[in-house]
Amino acid sequence: MSALEQAVVLAAGEGRRVRPLTRYQPKPMLRVAGRPILEYPLDAVVDSGVDHVVLVVGHGRNRIQNRFENSYRGVDLTYVTQSTQLGSGHALEAAADRVDGEFLVVNGDNVIDETMVRVTADRYAESDAAACLAVVTSDRTGEYGTVGVKDGVVDQIDEHGDGASARINAGVYAFDQSVFDALDRTEYEDGERPLTGAIAELDGPAIAATPNGVWFDPSYPWELLRTNERILYAHPTLAGVTEQVKESARVHESAVVGENVLIGPDCKVSAGAVVKGGTCLLSSTIVGENAVIEGSIVGPDSRVGANALLRDTIVGGGATIGDGTVSPGRSATLVVDGVEYADRRLGGVVADRATVGANVTITPGCRIGPRGTVAPGIALRRDVPENAEVVA
């Protein structure tokens, strides 16, 4: 077993690609399967034997600190702030004075399990390498970049995904103090200092671990939904799901709740409503009569009106969806960070405290910003900025 007892969890980023959901909170605090994403890596490092966690926070840091305070499952938490988001390497540098010896580094915006951390730590402990990083096999290397591995040693990291490897970086590392000297020698790229850039600057080899664990990266709105669904269907224990419908929730006797659904505390599902597989209703959500919700994340404190249809849709906290409104989902084309993504399984994205009036049709992929308003009867075909109002 590894003796790595310290971990740095990187949770400072906004998550630009899931805007507008991250306008007021960091991506690690978005919820999948009823839990903030950040709880999954925290569980993973605690279960692997870590007894001290340094959390690097930045954007929306109060959301994280107010929730977790000074400990998590009996493990002490220390906070450091990355005041300006200048990349993952820069974020790790913020923690330089809070760790000593050997330690783990884990991305706070990925869903992982204990296997991902333990296997990486053990592989590092059994070697004399300068670092170890977890890699997973993926057919989406164009989105994540590639890691070249030869005889177990990392020989190339290509952030642009142009390499021949099918392996990608899973965001789980083991280092010693020499990584900070390597970071000092790492150049900034496009205004950011990447942690992966320090791998080539290390004085010794970096080795690869190939843990066969859970790894999801919900970096896009459709990936949030996919991750939510995969946890509910295949990994409910990872999310701590012990009951499909929380005891304090009220579900009308004529409502239909499918399998692989999570209905949070104090929710209300009204007469004739149908909640289908892959859906998570967060706390205090109200679903109106005869509404249909499928493959979606809703709430907390949101209201879905009577006869509404939400499919493949994300609704933020405190939002209102009017009676008869339709978000049909299935296939969306949208632009994220200047790149067009076609045929993605996504409906609408409705951010915190937005209001969508009655009988609105939301074209798949449309995003409504925080406190945005869409008047009744609109056929919405474009994004709505924060605080903006769309009228007939």
C-alpha positions as CSV (number, residue, x, y, z in Angstrom):
1,M,0.0,0.0,0.0
2,S,1.0,3.6,-0.7
3,A,2.1,5.9,2.1
4,L,0.8,9.0,0.4
5,E,-1.3,10.7,3.0
6,Q,-1.6,14.2,1.5
7,A,-3.6,15.3,-1.5
8,V,-4.1,18.5,-3.3
9,V,-7.5,18.8,-5.0
10,L,-7.7,21.4,-7.8
11,A,-11.1,23.1,-7.6
12,A,-10.4,26.7,-8.6
13,G,-11.7,26.7,-12.2
14,E,-15.0,28.1,-13.5
15,G,-15.8,25.6,-16.1
16,R,-16.3,27.8,-19.1
17,R,-17.6,25.0,-21.3
18,V,-20.7,24.5,-19.1
19,R,-21.6,28.2,-18.9
20,P,-24.1,29.6,-18.0
21,L,-24.5,27.0,-15.2
22,T,-21.2,28.2,-13.7
23,R,-21.9,31.9,-13.6
24,Y,-22.2,31.9,-9.8
25,Q,-20.6,28.7,-8.8
26,P,-17.5,26.7,-9.8
27,K,-17.9,23.6,-12.0
28,P,-16.9,21.3,-9.1
29,M,-20.1,22.4,-7.3
30,L,-22.4,21.4,-10.1
31,R,-24.4,18.3,-9.2
32,V,-24.5,14.9,-10.8
33,A,-26.6,12.1,-9.3
34,G,-27.6,14.5,-6.5
35,R,-24.1,15.4,-5.3
36,P,-21.6,18.1,-6.1
37,I,-18.9,16.8,-8.5
38,L,-16.3,17.7,-5.9
39,E,-17.5,15.1,-3.4
40,Y,-16.5,12.3,-5.8
41,P,-12.8,13.1,-5.8
42,L,-12.9,13.9,-2.1
43,D,-14.4,10.5,-1.4
44,A,-11.7,8.9,-3.6
45,V,-8.8,10.4,-1.8
46,V,-10.2,9.8,1.6
47,D,-11.0,6.2,0.8
48,S,-7.4,5.8,-0.4
49,G,-6.0,6.7,3.0
50,V,-5.3,10.4,2.7
51,D,-5.5,12.2,6.0
52,H,-5.0,15.8,4.9
53,V,-6.5,17.6,1.8
54,V,-5.5,20.9,0.4
55,L,-8.3,22.4,-1.6
56,V,-7.2,25.0,-4.2
57,V,-10.2,27.3,-4.7
58,G,-10.9,30.3,-6.9
59,H,-14.0,31.1,-8.8
60,G,-17.0,30.8,-6.5
61,R,-14.8,29.7,-3.7
62,N,-17.4,30.7,-1.0
63,R,-19.7,28.0,-2.4
64,I,-17.1,25.4,-1.7
65,Q,-15.9,26.7,1.7
66,N,-19.5,27.2,3.0
67,R,-20.4,23.6,2.2
68,F,-17.3,21.8,3.4
69,E,-15.9,24.1,6.0
70,N,-12.8,22.6,7.7
71,S,-13.2,18.9,7.3
72,Y,-14.7,16.2,5.1
73,R,-15.5,12.8,6.5
74,G,-13.1,13.4,9.4
75,V,-10.2,14.5,7.2
76,D,-8.8,18.0,7.7
77,L,-9.3,20.5,4.8
78,T,-6.9,23.4,4.2
79,Y,-7.9,26.1,1.6
80,V,-5.6,28.1,-0.6
81,T,-6.8,30.5,-3.2
82,Q,-5.8,30.8,-6.8
83,S,-6.8,34.4,-7.2
84,T,-6.4,34.4,-11.0
85,Q,-7.1,31.2,-13.0
86,L,-3.9,30.7,-14.9
87,G,-3.9,27.0,-15.4
88,S,-3.6,23.8,-13.4
89,G,0.1,24.1,-12.9
90,H,-0.4,27.6,-11.5
91,A,-3.1,26.3,-9.2
92,L,-0.8,23.6,-7.8
93,E,1.9,26.2,-7.2
94,A,-0.6,28.0,-4.8
95,A,-0.4,24.9,-2.6
96,A,3.4,24.6,-2.5
97,D,3.7,25.8,1.1
98,R,1.0,23.4,2.3
99,V,2.4,20.0,1.4
100,D,5.7,18.3,1.9
101,G,7.3,15.1,0.8
102,E,5.2,13.0,-1.6
103,F,1.6,13.8,-2.3
104,L,-1.3,13.2,-4.6
105,V,-2.9,15.8,-7.0
106,V,-6.5,15.3,-8.2
107,N,-8.7,17.3,-10.4
108,G,-11.7,18.5,-8.5
109,D,-14.1,18.6,-11.5
110,N,-13.9,14.9,-12.5
111,V,-16.0,12.1,-11.2
112,I,-13.6,9.3,-10.0
113,D,-13.6,6.5,-7.6
114,E,-11.1,5.3,-5.0
115,T,-9.5,2.8,-7.5
116,M,-8.3,5.7,-9.7
117,V,-6.4,7.2,-6.8
118,R,-5.2,4.0,-5.0
119,V,-3.8,2.4,-8.1
120,T,-1.9,5.6,-9.1
121,A,-0.5,6.0,-5.5
122,D,0.6,2.3,-5.3
123,R,2.2,2.4,-8.7
124,Y,4.2,5.5,-7.7
125,A,5.2,4.1,-4.3
126,E,6.5,0.9,-5.9
127,S,8.8,2.8,-8.3
128,D,11.6,5.3,-8.1
129,A,9.9,7.6,-10.6
130,A,9.6,11.4,-10.2
131,A,5.9,11.3,-10.9
132,C,3.0,9.0,-11.8
133,L,-0.2,9.9,-13.7
134,A,-3.3,8.0,-14.3
135,V,-4.3,7.4,-17.9
136,V,-7.5,6.0,-19.4
137,T,-8.3,4.8,-22.9
138,S,-10.7,7.0,-24.9
139,D,-12.0,7.4,-28.4
140,R,-12.3,11.2,-27.8
141,T,-8.7,12.2,-27.8
142,G,-9.4,15.2,-29.9
143,E,-11.2,16.7,-27.0
144,Y,-8.7,15.7,-24.2
145,G,-5.3,15.4,-25.7
146,T,-3.2,12.2,-25.7
147,V,-0.6,10.6,-23.4
148,G,2.2,8.6,-25.1
149,V,3.4,5.7,-23.0
150,K,6.4,3.5,-23.8
151,D,7.4,0.6,-21.5
152,G,5.3,2.2,-18.8
153,V,7.0,5.5,-19.0
154,V,5.2,8.7,-20.2
155,D,7.2,9.9,-23.2
156,Q,4.8,12.5,-24.6
157,I,1.8,14.6,-23.6
158,D,0.0,16.2,-26.5
159,E,-2.7,18.6,-25.3
160,H,-4.1,19.0,-28.8
161,G,-4.9,15.3,-29.3
162,D,-2.8,15.0,-32.4
163,G,-0.8,12.1,-31.1
164,A,-1.2,8.4,-32.1
165,S,-2.0,7.3,-28.6
166,A,-5.6,6.4,-27.5
167,R,-4.7,7.2,-23.9
168,I,-5.8,10.4,-22.2
169,N,-4.8,12.1,-18.9
170,A,-7.3,11.2,-16.1
171,G,-6.2,14.1,-13.9
172,V,-4.8,11.9,-11.0
173,Y,-1.1,12.4,-10.2
174,A,1.5,11.5,-7.6
175,F,4.5,13.8,-7.1
176,D,7.2,14.8,-4.7
177,Q,8.5,18.3,-4.0
178,S,10.5,18.4,-7.3
179,V,7.4,19.1,-9.2
180,F,7.5,22.7,-7.9
181,D,11.0,23.3,-9.4
182,A,9.7,21.7,-12.6
183,L,6.8,24.1,-12.6
184,D,9.2,27.0,-12.3
185,R,10.7,25.9,-15.5
186,T,7.4,25.4,-17.3
187,E,6.4,28.1,-19.8
188,Y,3.0,29.6,-19.9
189,E,0.9,28.6,-22.9
190,D,-2.0,30.9,-24.0
191,G,-1.8,32.6,-20.7
192,E,-1.8,29.5,-18.6
193,R,0.8,27.3,-16.9
194,P,-0.4,23.7,-17.5
195,L,0.5,21.0,-14.9
196,T,1.1,18.6,-17.7
197,G,3.8,20.9,-19.0
198,A,5.8,20.2,-15.9
199,I,6.0,16.5,-16.6
200,A,8.6,17.1,-19.3
201,E,10.6,19.4,-16.9
202,L,11.0,16.8,-14.2
203,D,14.4,15.6,-13.4
204,G,13.3,12.0,-13.5
205,P,10.9,9.8,-15.4
206,A,7.1,10.0,-15.1
207,I,5.3,6.7,-15.2
208,A,1.8,5.8,-16.2
209,A,-0.8,4.1,-14.1
210,T,-3.8,2.4,-15.8
211,P,-6.4,1.9,-13.1
212,N,-9.6,0.3,-14.2
213,G,-11.7,2.6,-12.2
214,V,-14.5,5.1,-12.7
215,W,-13.6,8.3,-14.5
216,F,-16.1,10.8,-16.0
217,D,-15.3,14.3,-17.1
218,P,-18.5,16.3,-17.3
219,S,-16.9,19.3,-19.1
220,Y,-19.8,20.0,-21.5
221,P,-23.5,20.3,-20.8
222,W,-24.3,17.0,-22.6
223,E,-21.6,15.3,-20.6
224,L,-23.2,16.5,-17.3
225,L,-26.3,14.7,-18.4
226,R,-24.4,11.6,-19.6
227,T,-22.4,11.4,-16.4
228,N,-25.6,11.8,-14.3
229,E,-27.3,9.0,-16.2
230,R,-24.3,6.6,-16.1
231,I,-24.0,7.0,-12.3
232,L,-27.7,6.5,-11.8
233,Y,-27.8,3.4,-14.0
234,A,-24.4,1.8,-13.3
235,H,-22.8,3.3,-10.2
236,P,-25.5,4.3,-7.8
237,T,-23.4,3.3,-4.7
238,L,-20.8,5.8,-5.9
239,A,-23.3,8.5,-5.4
240,G,-24.5,7.1,-2.1
241,V,-27.9,6.4,-3.5
242,T,-29.7,4.2,-1.0
243,E,-33.2,5.2,-1.9
244,Q,-34.7,6.3,-5.2
245,V,-37.2,8.6,-3.6
246,K,-36.2,10.5,-0.5
247,E,-38.5,10.0,2.5
248,S,-39.5,13.6,2.7
249,A,-40.5,13.8,-1.0
250,R,-44.2,13.7,-2.0
251,V,-45.1,11.7,-5.0
252,H,-48.8,11.6,-6.0
253,E,-50.3,8.1,-6.3
254,S,-51.1,8.7,-10.0
255,A,-47.6,9.9,-10.8
256,V,-45.2,7.5,-12.5
257,V,-41.6,7.3,-11.4
258,G,-39.3,5.1,-13.6
259,E,-36.2,3.2,-12.7
260,N,-32.8,4.8,-12.4
261,V,-34.3,8.1,-11.1
262,L,-33.4,10.1,-8.1
263,I,-36.0,12.3,-6.4
264,G,-34.4,14.5,-3.7
265,P,-35.7,15.6,-0.3
266,D,-38.8,17.8,-0.1
267,C,-39.6,17.4,-3.8
268,K,-43.2,17.3,-5.0
269,V,-44.3,15.2,-8.0
270,S,-47.9,16.1,-8.9
271,A,-50.8,14.0,-10.2
272,G,-50.2,12.4,-13.6
273,A,-46.6,13.5,-13.8
274,V,-44.0,11.1,-15.3
275,V,-40.4,11.1,-14.3
276,K,-38.4,8.8,-16.5
277,G,-34.9,7.1,-16.3
278,G,-31.7,9.2,-16.0
279,T,-33.5,12.1,-14.2
280,C,-32.4,13.7,-11.0
281,L,-34.7,16.1,-9.2
282,L,-32.7,18.0,-6.6
283,S,-34.2,19.2,-3.3
284,S,-37.5,21.0,-3.1
285,T,-38.3,20.8,-6.8
286,I,-41.9,20.9,-7.7
287,V,-43.2,19.0,-10.8
288,G,-46.6,20.0,-12.0
289,E,-49.5,17.8,-13.1
290,N,-49.0,15.7,-16.2
291,A,-45.5,17.0,-16.7
292,V,-43.0,14.6,-18.3
293,I,-39.3,14.7,-17.4
294,E,-36.7,12.4,-19.0
295,G,-32.9,12.2,-18.8
296,S,-32.7,15.6,-17.1
297,I,-31.3,17.4,-14.1
298,V,-33.7,19.8,-12.3
299,G,-33.4,22.0,-9.3
300,P,-33.0,22.6,-6.4
301,D,-35.9,24.9,-5.6
302,S,-37.1,24.9,-9.2
303,R,-40.6,24.5,-10.6
304,V,-41.7,22.6,-13.7
305,G,-45.2,23.6,-14.8
306,A,-48.1,21.4,-15.6
307,N,-48.0,19.6,-18.9
308,A,-44.4,20.6,-19.5
309,L,-42.0,18.3,-21.3
310,L,-38.3,18.3,-20.4
311,R,-36.0,15.9,-22.2
312,D,-32.2,15.9,-21.9
313,T,-32.5,19.3,-20.2
314,I,-30.6,21.0,-17.4
315,V,-32.4,23.4,-15.1
316,G,-30.5,25.4,-12.5
317,G,-31.5,26.3,-9.0
318,G,-34.6,28.4,-8.4
319,A,-35.7,28.4,-12.0
320,T,-39.2,28.3,-13.3
321,I,-40.5,26.4,-16.3
322,G,-44.0,27.4,-17.3
323,D,-47.0,25.3,-18.0
324,G,-47.0,23.5,-21.3
325,T,-43.4,24.4,-22.1
326,V,-41.5,21.9,-24.3
327,S,-37.8,21.2,-24.4
328,P,-37.7,18.2,-26.7
329,G,-33.9,17.5,-26.6
330,R,-32.5,14.5,-28.5
331,S,-30.1,16.3,-30.9
332,A,-28.5,19.7,-30.5
333,T,-25.9,21.8,-32.4
334,L,-24.2,24.5,-30.4
335,V,-21.0,26.4,-30.2
336,V,-18.8,26.1,-27.1
337,D,-15.6,28.2,-26.8
338,G,-15.8,28.9,-30.5
339,V,-16.1,25.2,-31.6
340,E,-19.3,23.9,-33.1
341,Y,-20.6,20.6,-31.7
342,A,-23.2,18.8,-33.7
343,D,-25.7,16.1,-32.9
344,R,-25.2,16.2,-29.2
345,R,-27.9,14.7,-26.9
346,L,-29.1,17.9,-25.2
347,G,-32.2,19.9,-24.7
348,G,-32.3,23.3,-23.2
349,V,-29.9,24.7,-20.5
350,V,-31.7,26.9,-18.1
351,A,-29.5,28.6,-15.5
352,D,-30.2,29.7,-11.9
353,R,-33.3,31.7,-11.3
354,A,-34.2,32.0,-15.0
355,T,-37.9,32.1,-15.8
356,V,-39.4,30.4,-18.9
357,G,-43.0,31.3,-19.5
358,A,-45.9,29.0,-20.5
359,N,-46.1,27.2,-23.8
360,V,-42.5,28.0,-24.8
361,T,-40.6,25.7,-27.2
362,I,-36.9,25.5,-26.5
363,T,-34.8,24.5,-29.4
364,P,-32.3,21.9,-28.4
365,G,-29.0,23.5,-27.3
366,C,-30.4,26.9,-26.4
367,R,-29.0,28.3,-23.2
368,I,-30.8,30.7,-20.9
369,G,-28.6,32.7,-18.6
370,P,-29.1,33.4,-14.9
371,R,-32.3,35.5,-14.2
372,G,-33.0,35.4,-17.9
373,T,-36.7,35.6,-18.9
374,V,-38.6,34.1,-21.8
375,A,-42.1,35.4,-22.4
376,P,-45.0,32.9,-22.9
377,G,-45.5,31.4,-26.3
378,I,-42.0,32.0,-27.6
379,A,-40.3,29.6,-30.0
380,L,-36.8,30.0,-28.6
381,R,-34.1,29.5,-31.2
382,R,-31.1,31.4,-29.7
383,D,-29.3,31.8,-26.4
384,V,-30.6,34.3,-23.8
385,P,-27.9,36.3,-21.9
386,E,-27.9,36.8,-18.2
387,N,-30.7,39.1,-17.0
388,A,-32.0,39.5,-20.5
389,E,-35.7,39.2,-21.5
390,V,-37.1,37.7,-24.6
391,V,-40.6,39.1,-25.5
392,A,-43.0,38.3,-28.3
